[in-house]
């Protein structure tokens, strides 16, 4: 999509989001979870999201994969 798409995302979508910059401790915990799960379908970003959502008490997520559902979150839209 190129830089125009990145600019559009930055100017139109990012202002609607709450961005969490993670600390080293959360990164380490996410790596531990990734290694513990040992799944080729799971990513470091997924594991970081799981931990952050758990810490924030978030139970629902807009996602297109089942990894969040497998971790106990309610996925929207539902399948």
PASEBA-1860 file (N, C-alpha, C; in nm, 3 decimals):
! residues 79
1> XXXXXXXX> 0.081/-0.120/0.000/0.000/0.000/0.000/0.085/0.126/0.000 ~ 0.205/0.116/0.052/0.298/0.227/0.047/0.277/0.333/0.154 ~ 0.354/0.439/0.141/0.353/0.548/0.238/0.220/0.621/0.248 ~ 0.147/0.639/0.139/0.016/0.705/0.154/-0.076/0.632/0.252 ~ -0.072/0.501/0.251/-0.154/0.424/0.344/-0.106/0.443/0.488 ~ 0.025/0.449/0.508/0.081/0.471/0.641/0.040/0.610/0.692 ~ 0.050/0.710/0.605/0.008/0.845/0.644/-0.140/0.850/0.680 ~ -0.220/0.782/0.602/-0.364/0.777/0.627/-0.392/0.709/0.761
9> XXXXXXXX> -0.327/0.598/0.785/-0.342/0.527/0.911/-0.303/0.617/1.028 ~ -0.189/0.683/1.016/-0.137/0.770/1.122/-0.231/0.888/1.149 ~ -0.286/0.947/1.045/-0.368/1.067/1.064/-0.514/1.037/1.097 ~ -0.565/0.923/1.050/-0.708/0.897/1.067/-0.742/0.790/1.170 ~ -0.657/0.689/1.184/-0.689/0.577/1.273/-0.619/0.588/1.408 ~ -0.490/0.615/1.407/-0.413/0.620/1.532/-0.474/0.716/1.635 ~ -0.524/0.834/1.595/-0.585/0.921/1.696/-0.706/0.860/1.768 ~ -0.767/0.758/1.710/-0.882/0.693/1.772/-0.841/0.582/1.868
17> XXXXXXXX> -0.713/0.547/1.869/-0.662/0.435/1.948/-0.597/0.483/2.077 ~ -0.588/0.392/2.172/-0.509/0.415/2.291/-0.384/0.329/2.277 ~ -0.272/0.390/2.251/-0.147/0.317/2.226/-0.075/0.296/2.359 ~ -0.033/0.172/2.383/0.045/0.137/2.502/0.186/0.104/2.457 ~ 0.283/0.183/2.502/0.423/0.151/2.475/0.467/0.058/2.586 ~ 0.521/-0.056/2.549/0.551/-0.155/2.651/0.691/-0.135/2.710 ~ 0.704/-0.181/2.832/0.832/-0.174/2.904/0.905/-0.308/2.887 ~ 1.030/-0.308/2.924/1.113/-0.428/2.910/1.054/-0.547/2.987
25> XXXXXXXX> 0.999/-0.521/3.105/0.945/-0.630/3.187/0.829/-0.701/3.116 ~ 0.740/-0.625/3.053/0.628/-0.685/2.980/0.680/-0.761/2.858 ~ 0.779/-0.706/2.792/0.840/-0.774/2.677/0.896/-0.910/2.720 ~ 0.965/-0.913/2.834/1.021/-1.038/2.884/0.912/-1.140/2.916 ~ 0.805/-1.093/2.982/0.693/-1.182/3.014/0.628/-1.237/2.888 ~ 0.614/-1.152/2.787/0.554/-1.196/2.660/0.642/-1.301/2.592 ~ 0.773/-1.282/2.597/0.864/-1.383/2.541/0.851/-1.515/2.615 ~ 0.842/-1.508/2.747/0.825/-1.631/2.826/0.696/-1.703/2.787
33> XXXXXXXX> 0.589/-1.627/2.769/0.461/-1.687/2.732/0.470/-1.749/2.593 ~ 0.535/-1.679/2.501/0.552/-1.730/2.365/0.627/-1.862/2.366 ~ 0.737/-1.867/2.441/0.817/-1.990/2.448/0.740/-2.101/2.518 ~ 0.663/-2.066/2.621/0.586/-2.165/2.695/0.476/-2.226/2.606 ~ 0.409/-2.144/2.526/0.301/-2.193/2.440/0.356/-2.277/2.325 ~ 0.475/-2.241/2.277/0.544/-2.319/2.173/0.452/-2.350/2.054 ~ 0.386/-2.247/2.004/0.294/-2.262/1.891/0.342/-2.177/1.774 ~ 0.349/-2.236/1.659/0.396/-2.159/1.543/0.293/-2.059/1.495
41> XXXXXXXX> 0.169/-2.069/1.544/0.064/-1.974/1.503/0.058/-1.853/1.594 ~ 0.126/-1.857/1.706/0.124/-1.750/1.803/0.243/-1.658/1.780 ~ 0.221/-1.528/1.794/0.330/-1.432/1.774/0.364/-1.361/1.905 ~ 0.477/-1.294/1.907/0.517/-1.214/2.023/0.415/-1.101/2.044 ~ 0.365/-1.045/1.936/0.263/-0.939/1.946/0.136/-0.995/2.012 ~ 0.095/-1.115/1.972/-0.021/-1.179/2.035/0.000/-1.193/2.186 ~ 0.114/-1.249/2.225/0.141/-1.272/2.367/0.148/-1.142/2.445 ~ 0.205/-1.039/2.385/0.209/-0.908/2.449/0.067/-0.855/2.466
49> XXXXXXXX> -0.015/-0.871/2.364/-0.154/-0.827/2.371/-0.230/-0.901/2.480 ~ -0.212/-1.032/2.490/-0.279/-1.111/2.593/-0.247/-1.056/2.731 ~ -0.119/-1.035/2.758/-0.076/-0.989/2.890/-0.130/-0.850/2.921 ~ -0.123/-0.761/2.823/-0.173/-0.625/2.843/-0.324/-0.625/2.866 ~ -0.395/-0.703/2.788/-0.541/-0.711/2.803/-0.578/-0.769/2.939 ~ -0.507/-0.871/2.982/-0.533/-0.928/3.114/-0.509/-0.825/3.224 ~ -0.401/-0.750/3.213/-0.368/-0.648/3.313/-0.472/-0.535/3.316 ~ -0.529/-0.504/3.200/-0.627/-0.396/3.189/-0.770/-0.444/3.211
57> XXXXXXXX> -0.790/-0.574/3.229/-0.924/-0.627/3.249/-1.009/-0.627/3.123 ~ -0.944/-0.637/3.009/-1.014/-0.638/2.880/-1.048/-0.783/2.846 ~ -1.176/-0.808/2.815/-1.222/-0.944/2.789/-1.268/-0.966/2.646 ~ -1.289/-0.858/2.571/-1.335/-0.867/2.432/-1.230/-0.805/2.340 ~ -1.218/-0.864/2.222/-1.118/-0.816/2.127/-1.172/-0.829/1.985 ~ -1.141/-0.731/1.902/-1.169/-0.741/1.760/-1.048/-0.811/1.698 ~ -1.069/-0.932/1.649/-0.958/-1.009/1.593/-1.008/-1.100/1.483 ~ -0.919/-1.136/1.395/-0.954/-1.223/1.283/-0.894/-1.362/1.295
65> XXXXXXXX> -0.823/-1.387/1.406/-0.769/-1.521/1.427/-0.821/-1.578/1.558 ~ -0.804/-1.707/1.575/-0.860/-1.777/1.691/-0.768/-1.775/1.813 ~ -0.647/-1.723/1.799/-0.553/-1.725/1.910/-0.609/-1.655/2.034 ~ -0.681/-1.545/2.014/-0.737/-1.472/2.127/-0.848/-1.554/2.193 ~ -0.929/-1.619/2.112/-1.035/-1.705/2.165/-0.973/-1.822/2.242 ~ -0.867/-1.879/2.188/-0.799/-1.990/2.254/-0.742/-1.948/2.390 ~ -0.712/-1.820/2.406/-0.657/-1.769/2.533/-0.769/-1.724/2.628 ~ -0.895/-1.740/2.586/-1.006/-1.710/2.676/-1.074/-1.576/2.656
73> XXXXXXX> -1.039/-1.504/2.551/-1.102/-1.375/2.522/-1.223/-1.394/2.432 ~ -1.318/-1.305/2.444/-1.434/-1.307/2.354/-1.395/-1.231/2.228 ~ -1.401/-1.299/2.114/-1.358/-1.242/1.987/-1.478/-1.181/1.913 ~ -1.460/-1.059/1.868/-1.560/-0.989/1.786/-1.501/-0.967/1.648 ~ -1.567/-0.986/1.542/-1.702/-1.044/1.538/-1.696/-1.193/1.570 ~ -1.802/-1.244/1.628/-1.803/-1.385/1.666/-1.812/-1.472/1.541 ~ -1.752/-1.589/1.549/-1.751/-1.681/1.433/-1.879/-1.758/1.423
END
